[in-house]
Amino acid sequence: MINVGLQLYTVRDECEKDFIGTIRKVTDIGYKGLEFAGYYGMDARELRKIIDDMGAKAVNSHVSILKMENDLDAEIEYANILGMKTITIPALPKEIRNDVKALLKASKEISAFDERCSSNGIQLCYHNHDFEFARAENEYILDIYMKEAKNLKLELDTFWSSYAGLDSVEYMKKYAGRLQYIHLKDMIKDTKPVFAEVGEGCLDIGLFIKTAVELGVEWAFVEQDICMRASLDSVRISMENLKKMDVLKI
């Protein structure tokens, strides 16, 4: 059994129209844990009160490298007001994703952010796609990041690690003790990634959750990069399938 939340990036189209209304809808569907992908101009204290009144929980937030460069202190303060213990780097800029030298250089910046977060009571995590599994000096780029940033923890996106050809379960075990969260979405096999609702594709979601629980992971987040139907319908289908799997704590 695991706590399952939603990465609100999945319903970004709805958030842009009505941020608070969308949070209310996803909590009504069953997602009591929230992982943010922006705050849509909301004051932190106001947002905290609304979330508390809904009986939901702010767990984590995806914060871009650019925002960290511009004002990491403000991001840490916002996270603290919401009661979150973590913030997460969601991706690196598109212009460097196919440049191994640039990706290696980024490890120094990530390490510096890691130290600043740790000194301010916030745990920094890293969320992967597939490009971090390029190799440099016979190591995955992601492994280099984890080695450089001593306190950095991992939010393993099990779709992208699987798409990159890894055994996602073994990779989770590799970072036992440093695996903070997992992302869940399903895959339709194709030459390009095709995203599906949890339980509607070919990935062994149940095994990912079982492994995460065994490793002490408390939260998994449903995330669907692209939805083939209305985004709220997609997250509802994922929740319904997770309920059928009987894996939900709350």
C-alpha positions as CSV (number, residue, x, y, z in Angstrom):
1,M,0.0,0.0,0.0
2,I,1.3,3.5,-0.9
3,N,0.1,7.0,-0.8
4,V,-0.8,8.2,-4.4
5,G,-0.8,11.8,-5.4
6,L,-1.1,13.7,-8.7
7,Q,1.5,15.7,-10.5
8,L,-0.6,18.6,-11.5
9,Y,1.3,19.1,-14.7
10,T,-1.0,16.3,-16.0
11,V,-3.9,18.7,-15.8
12,R,-2.1,21.9,-16.6
13,D,-4.7,22.8,-19.3
14,E,-7.3,22.8,-16.5
15,C,-5.1,24.6,-14.0
16,E,-4.5,27.4,-16.4
17,K,-8.3,28.0,-16.5
18,D,-9.1,27.4,-12.9
19,F,-6.2,26.4,-10.6
20,I,-8.1,26.0,-7.3
21,G,-11.2,24.5,-9.0
22,T,-8.9,21.9,-10.7
23,I,-7.2,21.0,-7.4
24,R,-10.7,20.5,-5.9
25,K,-11.7,18.2,-8.8
26,V,-8.6,16.0,-8.5
27,T,-8.9,15.7,-4.7
28,D,-12.5,14.7,-5.3
29,I,-11.3,12.0,-7.7
30,G,-9.1,10.7,-4.9
31,Y,-5.7,12.4,-5.2
32,K,-5.1,13.7,-1.7
33,G,-1.4,14.4,-2.3
34,L,-0.4,17.2,-4.6
35,E,2.8,17.7,-6.5
36,F,2.9,21.1,-8.1
37,A,4.2,22.3,-11.4
38,G,3.8,26.0,-10.7
39,Y,1.5,28.0,-8.4
40,Y,-0.3,30.2,-10.9
41,G,0.3,33.4,-9.0
42,M,-1.2,32.2,-5.8
43,D,0.0,33.5,-2.5
44,A,1.6,30.7,-0.5
45,R,-0.4,31.2,2.7
46,E,-3.7,31.5,0.8
47,L,-3.0,28.3,-1.1
48,R,-2.0,26.5,2.1
49,K,-5.3,27.4,3.7
50,I,-7.3,26.2,0.7
51,I,-5.4,22.9,0.5
52,D,-5.8,22.3,4.3
53,D,-9.6,23.1,4.1
54,M,-9.9,20.5,1.3
55,G,-8.2,17.9,3.5
56,A,-5.4,17.5,0.9
57,K,-1.6,17.7,1.4
58,A,1.1,19.6,-0.5
59,V,3.8,17.0,-0.8
60,N,6.3,18.2,-3.5
61,S,6.9,20.8,-6.2
62,H,8.7,20.7,-9.5
63,V,10.9,23.8,-9.7
64,S,12.8,24.6,-12.9
65,I,16.6,25.1,-12.9
66,L,15.9,28.7,-14.2
67,K,13.7,29.5,-11.2
68,M,16.4,28.0,-8.9
69,E,19.0,30.2,-10.6
70,N,16.8,33.3,-10.3
71,D,15.5,32.9,-6.7
72,L,16.0,29.6,-5.0
73,D,15.4,31.3,-1.6
74,A,11.8,32.3,-2.6
75,E,11.1,28.7,-3.8
76,I,12.3,27.3,-0.5
77,E,10.2,29.8,1.5
78,Y,7.1,28.9,-0.6
79,A,7.7,25.2,0.0
80,N,8.1,25.7,3.7
81,I,4.8,27.7,3.9
82,L,3.0,24.9,2.1
83,G,4.5,22.4,4.6
84,M,6.5,20.6,1.9
85,K,9.8,18.9,2.8
86,T,11.0,18.5,-0.8
87,I,11.4,20.3,-4.1
88,T,12.4,18.6,-7.3
89,I,14.2,19.5,-10.5
90,P,11.8,18.3,-13.1
91,A,14.0,18.4,-16.2
92,L,17.0,20.2,-17.7
93,P,16.7,22.7,-20.6
94,K,15.9,21.2,-23.9
95,E,19.0,22.8,-25.5
96,I,21.4,20.7,-23.5
97,R,19.6,17.3,-23.4
98,N,21.5,15.9,-26.3
99,D,24.8,17.5,-25.3
100,V,26.8,15.2,-22.9
101,K,29.3,17.8,-22.1
102,A,26.5,20.3,-21.1
103,L,24.8,17.6,-19.1
104,L,28.0,16.9,-17.2
105,K,28.5,20.6,-16.6
106,A,25.0,20.8,-15.1
107,S,26.0,18.4,-12.3
108,K,28.0,21.2,-10.7
109,E,25.0,23.4,-10.6
110,I,22.7,20.7,-9.3
111,S,25.3,20.0,-6.5
112,A,25.3,23.7,-5.5
113,F,21.4,23.7,-5.4
114,D,21.5,20.5,-3.3
115,E,23.8,22.1,-0.7
116,R,21.7,25.3,-0.5
117,C,18.4,23.3,-0.1
118,S,20.0,21.1,2.6
119,S,21.2,24.1,4.6
120,N,17.7,25.5,4.5
121,G,15.8,22.4,5.6
122,I,14.5,21.3,2.2
123,Q,15.4,18.0,0.5
124,L,16.3,18.4,-3.2
125,C,15.2,15.7,-5.6
126,Y,15.8,15.0,-9.3
127,H,13.1,13.7,-11.7
128,N,14.4,11.9,-14.7
129,H,13.4,11.6,-18.3
130,D,15.2,9.3,-20.7
131,F,18.1,11.5,-21.7
132,E,19.8,11.2,-18.3
133,F,20.5,7.6,-19.2
134,A,23.0,8.6,-21.8
135,R,26.5,7.4,-20.8
136,A,29.6,9.5,-20.0
137,E,32.8,7.6,-19.1
138,N,30.7,4.4,-18.8
139,E,28.3,5.9,-16.3
140,Y,24.7,7.1,-16.7
141,I,24.5,10.9,-16.5
142,L,21.9,10.4,-13.7
143,D,24.3,8.4,-11.7
144,I,26.9,11.2,-12.0
145,Y,24.3,13.7,-10.7
146,M,23.6,11.4,-7.7
147,K,27.3,11.0,-7.0
148,E,28.1,14.7,-7.4
149,A,25.2,15.9,-5.2
150,K,25.7,14.0,-2.0
151,N,22.3,14.8,-0.5
152,L,20.3,14.6,-3.7
153,K,17.4,12.2,-3.7
154,L,15.7,10.6,-6.7
155,E,12.1,10.8,-8.0
156,L,12.3,8.0,-10.5
157,D,9.9,8.3,-13.4
158,T,9.3,4.6,-14.1
159,F,7.9,5.3,-17.5
160,W,11.1,7.1,-18.7
161,S,13.5,4.7,-17.1
162,S,11.7,1.8,-18.7
163,Y,11.5,3.6,-22.1
164,A,15.3,4.1,-21.9
165,G,15.7,0.4,-21.7
166,L,16.5,0.0,-18.0
167,D,15.1,-2.5,-15.5
168,S,13.2,0.1,-13.5
169,V,12.9,-2.2,-10.5
170,E,16.6,-2.9,-10.3
171,Y,17.3,0.8,-10.7
172,M,15.0,1.6,-7.8
173,K,16.9,-0.9,-5.7
174,K,20.2,0.6,-6.7
175,Y,19.1,3.8,-4.9
176,A,17.5,2.2,-1.9
177,G,17.8,4.9,0.8
178,R,17.9,7.7,-1.8
179,L,14.6,7.0,-3.6
180,Q,12.2,9.6,-2.4
181,Y,9.3,9.3,-4.8
182,I,8.2,7.4,-7.9
183,H,6.2,8.6,-10.9
184,L,3.6,6.3,-12.4
185,K,2.3,6.4,-15.9
186,D,1.7,3.7,-18.4
187,M,3.1,3.0,-21.9
188,I,1.8,1.9,-25.2
189,K,4.6,0.3,-27.1
190,D,5.7,2.2,-30.1
191,T,8.9,3.6,-31.6
192,K,8.2,6.8,-29.8
193,P,6.8,7.2,-26.3
194,V,3.1,6.9,-26.1
195,F,1.6,7.8,-22.7
196,A,-1.3,5.9,-21.3
197,E,-3.3,6.0,-18.1
198,V,-2.0,3.8,-15.3
199,G,-3.2,0.3,-15.9
200,E,-4.0,0.9,-19.6
201,G,-0.5,0.0,-21.0
202,C,2.2,-2.6,-20.8
203,L,4.2,-1.6,-17.7
204,D,4.1,-3.6,-14.5
205,I,2.8,-0.8,-12.3
206,G,2.0,-3.2,-9.4
207,L,5.6,-4.3,-9.3
208,F,6.9,-0.8,-9.3
209,I,4.6,0.1,-6.3
210,K,5.5,-3.1,-4.5
211,T,9.2,-2.4,-4.9
212,A,8.8,1.2,-3.8
213,V,7.0,0.2,-0.7
214,E,9.6,-2.3,0.2
215,L,12.2,0.4,-0.2
216,G,10.3,2.7,2.2
217,V,8.9,5.1,-0.4
218,E,5.8,6.8,1.0
219,W,4.4,8.6,-2.1
220,A,3.9,7.7,-5.7
221,F,2.6,10.4,-8.1
222,V,0.5,9.8,-11.2
223,E,1.8,11.9,-14.1
224,Q,0.8,11.7,-17.7
225,D,2.9,14.0,-20.0
226,I,0.3,14.0,-22.8
227,C,-3.3,12.8,-22.4
228,M,-5.1,11.4,-25.4
229,R,-8.5,12.4,-23.9
230,A,-9.6,15.1,-21.5
231,S,-6.9,15.3,-18.8
232,L,-9.4,15.0,-15.9
233,D,-10.8,11.9,-17.5
234,S,-7.3,10.5,-17.8
235,V,-6.5,11.0,-14.1
236,R,-9.8,9.6,-13.1
237,I,-9.1,6.4,-15.1
238,S,-5.7,6.1,-13.5
239,M,-7.2,6.4,-10.1
240,E,-9.9,3.9,-10.8
241,N,-7.3,1.4,-12.0
242,L,-5.1,2.0,-8.9
243,K,-8.2,1.3,-6.7
244,K,-8.7,-2.0,-8.5
245,M,-5.1,-2.9,-7.8
246,D,-5.8,-2.3,-4.1
247,V,-2.6,-0.4,-3.5
248,L,-3.9,2.9,-2.1
249,K,-3.2,4.0,1.5
250,I,-5.3,7.1,1.1
